[in-house]
Amino acid sequence: MIFFELFITFMKIGVFTFGSGYAMLALAEVEVVEVNSWLSVEEFTDAVALAEITPGPIMVNLATFVGTKLGGVLGAIIATLGLIIPPMTALIIVTKLYLDFKDNQLIEKAFKGLRPAVIGLIITVIVNLGRSTFVEIKSVMITVSVVISIFLGLHPILAVVGGGVAGLLFF
């Protein structure tokens, strides 16, 4: 039964979310933490961090992690397939339609309208993850220093390593 639930849950995430993997995180958090109680908020935050640093798309990594936790290797495969089948199907259909109607002004306006919605979903994820992450001033200081280092042009890998070192030193 868990395999069916994994497939349907991640298929729902794949069908009803537009934009990047970060936009999908908002619905994933609701489904994985609140609806199904497969992970706590803290576990979800850790899983997102792990999915972010693991090579590959963040949502595929997250689906694989949740699937593995609940159903081993088969659970990972089923959750990941549930996640990727709807967008892949939609991508094939949309690509065909886009090539046929790419010069249509309505299509161009629809894409412009989707951009702010996706940004709103990403901001929602940042706020929700921030609530569970920023539990003390040290966490906020590490985050601010990493953001500043990225704006100063340091390579993101240095920021991640620096954040990890700060975590080892301060926690």
VOLOKOL-864889 format. One record per residue (C-alpha): residue number from 1; residue in three letters; chain; x, y, z. Coordinates in steps of 0.1 Angstrom, whole numbers, plus 5000, padded with zeros to 4 digits. Layout:
% residues N
{NUM ALA A {X Y Z}}
...
//
This chain:
% residues 171
{1 MET A {5000 5000 5000}}
{2 ILE A {5029 5024 5008}}
{3 PHE A {5041 5021 4972}}
{4 PHE A {5008 5031 4958}}
{5 GLU A {5006 5061 4982}}
{6 LEU A {5042 5071 4973}}
{7 PHE A {5034 5070 4936}}
{8 ILE A {5001 5089 4939}}
{9 THR A {5016 5115 4962}}
{10 PHE A {5046 5123 4941}}
{11 MET A {5025 5121 4909}}
{12 LYS A {5003 5148 4925}}
{13 ILE A {5033 5169 4932}}
{14 GLY A {5045 5164 4897}}
{15 VAL A {5011 5172 4881}}
{16 PHE A {5001 5202 4902}}
{17 THR A {5034 5222 4904}}
{18 PHE A {5047 5245 4878}}
{19 GLY A {5082 5259 4877}}
{20 SER A {5114 5246 4892}}
{21 GLY A {5121 5220 4918}}
{22 TYR A {5121 5248 4944}}
{23 ALA A {5085 5257 4934}}
{24 MET A {5076 5220 4940}}
{25 LEU A {5090 5221 4975}}
{26 ALA A {5059 5240 4988}}
{27 LEU A {5035 5212 4978}}
{28 ALA A {5060 5185 4987}}
{29 GLU A {5062 5199 5022}}
{30 VAL A {5024 5199 5026}}
{31 GLU A {5021 5163 5012}}
{32 VAL A {5051 5147 5030}}
{33 VAL A {5049 5165 5063}}
{34 GLU A {5013 5176 5069}}
{35 VAL A {4991 5152 5049}}
{36 ASN A {5010 5119 5051}}
{37 SER A {5032 5126 5082}}
{38 TRP A {5061 5107 5066}}
{39 LEU A {5086 5132 5078}}
{40 SER A {5087 5158 5106}}
{41 VAL A {5094 5194 5097}}
{42 GLU A {5130 5190 5109}}
{43 GLU A {5134 5158 5089}}
{44 PHE A {5120 5175 5058}}
{45 THR A {5143 5204 5062}}
{46 ASP A {5173 5180 5065}}
{47 ALA A {5161 5160 5035}}
{48 VAL A {5158 5192 5015}}
{49 ALA A {5194 5202 5025}}
{50 LEU A {5206 5167 5015}}
{51 ALA A {5187 5168 4982}}
{52 GLU A {5203 5202 4975}}
{53 ILE A {5239 5191 4980}}
{54 THR A {5234 5158 4962}}
{55 PRO A {5240 5159 4924}}
{56 GLY A {5208 5160 4904}}
{57 PRO A {5175 5178 4905}}
{58 ILE A {5164 5187 4940}}
{59 MET A {5129 5172 4937}}
{60 VAL A {5141 5140 4922}}
{61 ASN A {5166 5137 4950}}
{62 LEU A {5139 5144 4976}}
{63 ALA A {5115 5119 4961}}
{64 THR A {5142 5093 4961}}
{65 PHE A {5151 5100 4997}}
{66 VAL A {5115 5098 5009}}
{67 GLY A {5108 5067 4988}}
{68 THR A {5140 5050 5002}}
{69 LYS A {5130 5059 5038}}
{70 LEU A {5095 5044 5034}}
{71 GLY A {5100 5016 5010}}
{72 GLY A {5137 5009 5003}}
{73 VAL A {5150 5009 4968}}
{74 LEU A {5117 5000 4952}}
{75 GLY A {5100 5029 4971}}
{76 ALA A {5127 5052 4958}}
{77 ILE A {5121 5041 4922}}
{78 ILE A {5083 5043 4926}}
{79 ALA A {5083 5078 4942}}
{80 THR A {5108 5091 4916}}
{81 LEU A {5087 5077 4887}}
{82 GLY A {5056 5092 4902}}
{83 LEU A {5073 5126 4903}}
{84 ILE A {5088 5126 4868}}
{85 ILE A {5061 5109 4846}}
{86 PRO A {5036 5138 4847}}
{87 PRO A {5061 5166 4839}}
{88 MET A {5078 5146 4812}}
{89 THR A {5045 5139 4796}}
{90 ALA A {5035 5175 4799}}
{91 LEU A {5068 5187 4785}}
{92 ILE A {5064 5166 4754}}
{93 ILE A {5029 5179 4749}}
{94 VAL A {5038 5216 4757}}
{95 THR A {5069 5215 4734}}
{96 LYS A {5048 5203 4705}}
{97 LEU A {5021 5230 4712}}
{98 TYR A {5047 5257 4718}}
{99 LEU A {5064 5249 4685}}
{100 ASP A {5030 5252 4668}}
{101 PHE A {5019 5284 4686}}
{102 LYS A {5052 5301 4697}}
{103 ASP A {5043 5334 4680}}
{104 ASN A {5009 5337 4696}}
{105 GLN A {5006 5367 4719}}
{106 LEU A {4982 5348 4743}}
{107 ILE A {5009 5321 4749}}
{108 GLU A {5035 5348 4755}}
{109 LYS A {5013 5365 4780}}
{110 ALA A {5004 5333 4798}}
{111 PHE A {5041 5326 4803}}
{112 LYS A {5046 5361 4817}}
{113 GLY A {5018 5354 4842}}
{114 LEU A {5033 5322 4854}}
{115 ARG A {5066 5338 4864}}
{116 PRO A {5053 5357 4895}}
{117 ALA A {5033 5327 4906}}
{118 VAL A {5065 5305 4906}}
{119 ILE A {5084 5332 4924}}
{120 GLY A {5056 5333 4951}}
{121 LEU A {5059 5295 4955}}
{122 ILE A {5097 5298 4959}}
{123 ILE A {5093 5325 4985}}
{124 THR A {5068 5304 5004}}
{125 VAL A {5094 5276 5006}}
{126 ILE A {5121 5299 5018}}
{127 VAL A {5098 5313 5046}}
{128 ASN A {5087 5278 5057}}
{129 LEU A {5122 5264 5057}}
{130 GLY A {5135 5295 5074}}
{131 ARG A {5111 5290 5103}}
{132 SER A {5124 5256 5111}}
{133 THR A {5161 5265 5104}}
{134 PHE A {5165 5298 5121}}
{135 VAL A {5161 5286 5157}}
{136 GLU A {5190 5305 5171}}
{137 ILE A {5211 5335 5162}}
{138 LYS A {5241 5313 5150}}
{139 SER A {5219 5299 5122}}
{140 VAL A {5209 5334 5110}}
{141 MET A {5246 5346 5111}}
{142 ILE A {5258 5316 5091}}
{143 THR A {5230 5322 5065}}
{144 VAL A {5238 5359 5062}}
{145 SER A {5275 5353 5058}}
{146 VAL A {5269 5327 5031}}
{147 VAL A {5245 5350 5012}}
{148 ILE A {5271 5379 5015}}
{149 SER A {5299 5356 5002}}
{150 ILE A {5278 5347 4972}}
{151 PHE A {5271 5384 4965}}
{152 LEU A {5308 5391 4968}}
{153 GLY A {5314 5366 4940}}
{154 LEU A {5328 5337 4959}}
{155 HIS A {5321 5303 4944}}
{156 PRO A {5290 5286 4960}}
{157 ILE A {5311 5255 4969}}
{158 LEU A {5332 5278 4992}}
{159 ALA A {5300 5291 5008}}
{160 VAL A {5287 5256 5014}}
{161 VAL A {5321 5244 5029}}
{162 GLY A {5322 5276 5050}}
{163 GLY A {5287 5270 5063}}
{164 GLY A {5296 5234 5072}}
{165 VAL A {5327 5245 5090}}
{166 ALA A {5308 5272 5109}}
{167 GLY A {5282 5246 5118}}
{168 LEU A {5310 5223 5132}}
{169 LEU A {5325 5251 5151}}
{170 PHE A {5294 5267 5166}}
{171 PHE A {5269 5239 5171}}
//
